[in-house]
Amino acid sequence: MDNKQQQMLQFETSWYPLGGGSSREIGEQFGLSDRDFFSEVGRLVETEPPEALSGSELRRMREVIRRRLWMAR
């Protein structure tokens, strides 16, 4: 995982309890659309889930990612 991917994962780890980071902040910090950001974060969570999160926290984070991807269609 490169530095940008680590930053993306850290960003979403702190924001998922609130429904995910705002579109504006995602664009400003990462230069990505919601769809691109949440697609990449979803892939990272599946391949390298944050060790600090419990199983239930990971499930909640995945739910937020799925919902945000659905909203970004």
N, CA, C and O of each residue as an XYZ file, in Angstrom:
292
protein
N       0.853     -1.171      0.000
C       0.000      0.000      0.000
C       0.900      1.235      0.000
O       1.818      1.347      0.813
N       0.628      2.155     -0.916
C       1.463      3.354     -0.973
C       0.947      4.411      0.020
O      -0.074      4.216      0.679
N       1.667      5.516      0.109
C       1.356      6.556      1.085
C      -0.042      7.147      0.872
O      -0.775      7.363      1.838
N      -0.414      7.409     -0.383
C      -1.741      7.976     -0.655
C      -2.834      7.007     -0.232
O      -3.842      7.423      0.341
N      -2.650      5.733     -0.506
C      -3.637      4.736     -0.103
C      -3.752      4.661      1.417
O      -4.855      4.527      1.947
N      -2.634      4.746      2.117
C      -2.661      4.761      3.586
C      -3.433      5.971      4.095
O      -4.233      5.862      5.024
N      -3.186      7.123      3.481
C      -3.895      8.339      3.882
C      -5.400      8.213      3.627
O      -6.212      8.649      4.443
N      -5.758      7.623      2.504
C      -7.175      7.429      2.185
C      -7.838      6.524      3.216
O      -8.939      6.813      3.685
N      -7.179      5.446      3.562
C      -7.721      4.506      4.526
C      -7.829      5.148      5.907
O      -8.829      4.953      6.598
N      -6.819      5.906      6.317
C      -6.870      6.605      7.602
C      -8.003      7.630      7.621
O      -8.727      7.748      8.610
N      -8.150      8.368      6.524
C      -9.214      9.359      6.405
C     -10.575      8.695      6.605
O     -11.377      9.151      7.420
N     -10.831      7.631      5.872
C     -12.137      6.987      5.961
C     -12.331      6.269      7.284
O     -13.459      6.176      7.769
N     -11.263      5.761      7.879
C     -11.378      5.124      9.192
C     -11.882      6.130     10.226
O     -12.654      5.774     11.117
N     -11.451      7.368     10.109
C     -11.918      8.372     11.062
C     -13.317      8.902     10.718
O     -14.025      9.380     11.604
N     -13.719      8.825      9.454
C     -14.996      9.392      9.021
C     -16.148      8.398      8.905
O     -17.304      8.822      8.922
N     -15.885      7.092      8.789
C     -16.996      6.162      8.527
C     -18.092      6.212      9.588
O     -19.260      6.030      9.244
N     -17.765      6.458     10.897
C     -18.867      6.495     11.869
C     -19.883      7.615     11.585
O     -21.016      7.574     12.065
N     -19.463      8.600     10.808
C     -20.337      9.723     10.477
C     -20.892      9.617      9.058
O     -21.430     10.588      8.526
N     -20.764      8.449      8.452
C     -21.294      8.242      7.104
C     -20.279      8.470      6.004
O     -20.639      8.502      4.828
N     -19.016      8.629      6.368
C     -17.954      8.842      5.383
C     -17.614     10.313      5.252
O     -18.406     11.183      5.615
N     -16.440     10.578      4.735
C     -15.985     11.949      4.552
C     -16.835     12.692      3.536
O     -17.480     12.088      2.678
N     -16.823     14.007      3.649
C     -17.620     14.805      2.711
C     -17.003     14.770      1.313
O     -15.793     14.616      1.150
N     -17.852     14.915      0.336
C     -17.386     14.937     -1.059
C     -16.367     16.047     -1.275
O     -15.381     15.866     -1.990
N     -16.609     17.190     -0.655
C     -15.703     18.326     -0.800
C     -14.323     17.998     -0.238
O     -13.311     18.256     -0.890
N     -14.276     17.434      0.962
C     -12.983     17.090      1.565
C     -12.259     16.007      0.776
O     -11.039     16.062      0.621
N     -12.993     15.037      0.282
C     -12.390     13.971     -0.525
C     -11.758     14.577     -1.771
O     -10.626     14.245     -2.126
N     -12.485     15.454     -2.425
C     -11.957     16.109     -3.623
C     -10.742     16.962     -3.325
O      -9.758     16.928     -4.063
N     -10.805     17.735     -2.236
C      -9.691     18.616     -1.880
C      -8.441     17.834     -1.464
O      -7.331     18.154     -1.890
N      -8.628     16.818     -0.639
C      -7.469     16.086     -0.110
C      -6.881     15.081     -1.084
O      -5.669     14.863     -1.104
N      -7.740     14.465     -1.896
C      -7.264     13.363     -2.728
C      -7.439     13.592     -4.224
O      -6.919     12.822     -5.033
N      -8.156     14.628     -4.596
C      -8.371     14.909     -6.015
C      -9.188     13.831     -6.710
O      -8.996     13.569     -7.898
N     -10.101     13.205     -5.972
C     -10.893     12.099     -6.512
C     -12.381     12.373     -6.351
O     -12.800     13.107     -5.456
N     -13.165     11.777     -7.225
C     -14.616     11.792     -7.056
C     -14.967     10.812     -5.934
O     -14.156      9.968     -5.553
N     -16.181     10.939     -5.419
C     -16.632      9.981     -4.399
C     -16.519      8.549     -4.916
O     -16.044      7.654     -4.217
N     -16.968      8.354     -6.155
C     -16.956      6.992     -6.713
C     -15.545      6.418     -6.742
O     -15.335      5.276     -6.334
N     -14.579      7.192     -7.217
C     -13.202      6.700     -7.287
C     -12.616      6.483     -5.893
O     -11.933      5.490     -5.640
N     -12.893      7.425     -4.996
C     -12.372      7.302     -3.628
C     -12.927      6.061     -2.942
O     -12.163      5.254     -2.413
N     -14.241      5.901     -2.947
C     -14.841      4.775     -2.222
C     -14.577      3.442     -2.910
O     -14.542      2.409     -2.242
N     -14.393      3.437     -4.212
C     -13.995      2.200     -4.900
C     -12.628      1.751     -4.404
O     -12.424      0.577     -4.097
N     -11.693      2.697     -4.329
C     -10.340      2.360     -3.875
C     -10.325      1.989     -2.397
O      -9.675      1.015     -2.014
N     -11.022      2.741     -1.569
C     -11.060      2.424     -0.137
C     -11.713      1.056      0.079
O     -11.263      0.284      0.926
N     -12.756      0.757     -0.673
C     -13.401     -0.555     -0.563
C     -12.447     -1.680     -0.914
O     -12.419     -2.715     -0.247
N     -11.667     -1.474     -1.961
C     -10.680     -2.488     -2.343
C      -9.636     -2.656     -1.247
O      -9.251     -3.778     -0.918
N      -9.181     -1.549     -0.686
C      -8.173     -1.611      0.376
C      -8.709     -2.312      1.623
O      -8.000     -3.101      2.247
N      -9.952     -2.026      1.983
C     -10.546     -2.653      3.169
C     -10.651     -4.162      2.978
O     -10.508     -4.924      3.934
N     -10.901     -4.592      1.749
C     -10.990     -6.036      1.490
C      -9.615     -6.704      1.492
O      -9.482     -7.835      1.960
N      -8.597     -6.024      0.977
C      -7.281     -6.653      0.857
C      -6.376     -6.398      2.064
O      -5.577     -7.257      2.438
N      -6.504     -5.211      2.671
C      -5.660     -4.856      3.817
C      -6.479     -4.095      4.852
O      -6.279     -2.895      5.039
N      -7.408     -4.787      5.531
C      -8.285     -4.083      6.475
C      -7.490     -3.456      7.622
O      -6.487     -4.016      8.063
N      -7.937     -2.301      8.099
C      -7.248     -1.655      9.221
C      -7.251     -2.563     10.452
O      -8.308     -3.006     10.902
N      -6.086     -2.830     10.979
C      -5.963     -3.740     12.114
C      -6.597     -3.188     13.381
O      -6.978     -3.953     14.267
N      -6.714     -1.868     13.476
C      -7.255     -1.242     14.684
C      -8.768     -1.414     14.810
O      -9.329     -1.159     15.876
N      -9.438     -1.843     13.734
C     -10.892     -1.970     13.769
C     -11.324     -3.389     14.104
O     -10.727     -4.362     13.645
N     -12.369     -3.487     14.908
C     -12.946     -4.796     15.234
C     -13.761     -5.303     14.042
O     -13.965     -4.583     13.064
N     -14.215     -6.528     14.136
C     -15.040     -7.095     13.073
C     -16.312     -6.293     12.845
O     -16.698     -6.056     11.701
N     -16.964     -5.875     13.918
C     -18.201     -5.099     13.764
C     -17.912     -3.716     13.182
O     -18.714     -3.198     12.405
N     -16.788     -3.114     13.542
C     -16.417     -1.825     12.971
C     -16.122     -1.954     11.477
O     -16.500     -1.086     10.690
N     -15.449     -3.032     11.090
C     -15.181     -3.273      9.666
C     -16.477     -3.463      8.885
O     -16.612     -2.959      7.770
N     -17.429     -4.189      9.465
C     -18.731     -4.376      8.797
C     -19.419     -3.027      8.599
O     -19.974     -2.761      7.533
N     -19.384     -2.187      9.611
C     -20.004     -0.857      9.513
C     -19.301     -0.025      8.448
O     -19.957      0.659      7.663
N     -17.983     -0.078      8.415
C     -17.223      0.675      7.430
C     -17.584      0.203      6.017
O     -17.760      1.022      5.115
N     -17.694     -1.105      5.828
C     -18.070     -1.645      4.519
C     -19.474     -1.199      4.112
O     -19.724     -0.932      2.937
N     -20.389     -1.118      5.081
C     -21.742     -0.639      4.790
C     -21.711      0.804      4.303
O     -22.392      1.157      3.340
N     -20.919      1.632      4.971
C     -20.796      3.035      4.574
C     -20.220      3.125      3.162
O     -20.706      3.906      2.344
N     -19.195      2.335      2.873
C     -18.569      2.342      1.542
C     -19.589      1.938      0.482
O     -19.689      2.589     -0.558
N     -20.345      0.873      0.735
C     -21.366      0.423     -0.233
C     -22.421      1.499     -0.465
O     -22.821      1.752     -1.602
N     -22.868      2.127      0.615
C     -23.892      3.163      0.484
C     -23.370      4.363     -0.310
O     -24.074      4.903     -1.164
N     -22.139      4.772     -0.025
C     -21.578      5.924     -0.736
C     -21.344      5.601     -2.211
O     -21.523      6.463     -3.071
N     -20.948      4.368     -2.504
C     -20.809      3.969     -3.910
C     -22.162      3.988     -4.608
O     -22.269      4.439     -5.748
N     -23.184      3.506     -3.932
C     -24.527      3.507     -4.499
C     -24.983      4.938     -4.756
O     -25.582      5.215     -5.795
N     -24.711      5.846     -3.833
C     -25.110      7.245     -3.975
C     -24.326      7.939     -5.098
O     -24.814      8.909     -5.678
N     -23.135      7.459     -5.406
C     -22.280      8.092     -6.412
C     -22.562      7.602     -7.829
O     -21.901      8.037     -8.772
N     -23.544      6.696     -7.995
C     -23.835      6.175     -9.332
C     -24.211      7.247    -10.294
O     -24.484      6.962    -11.460
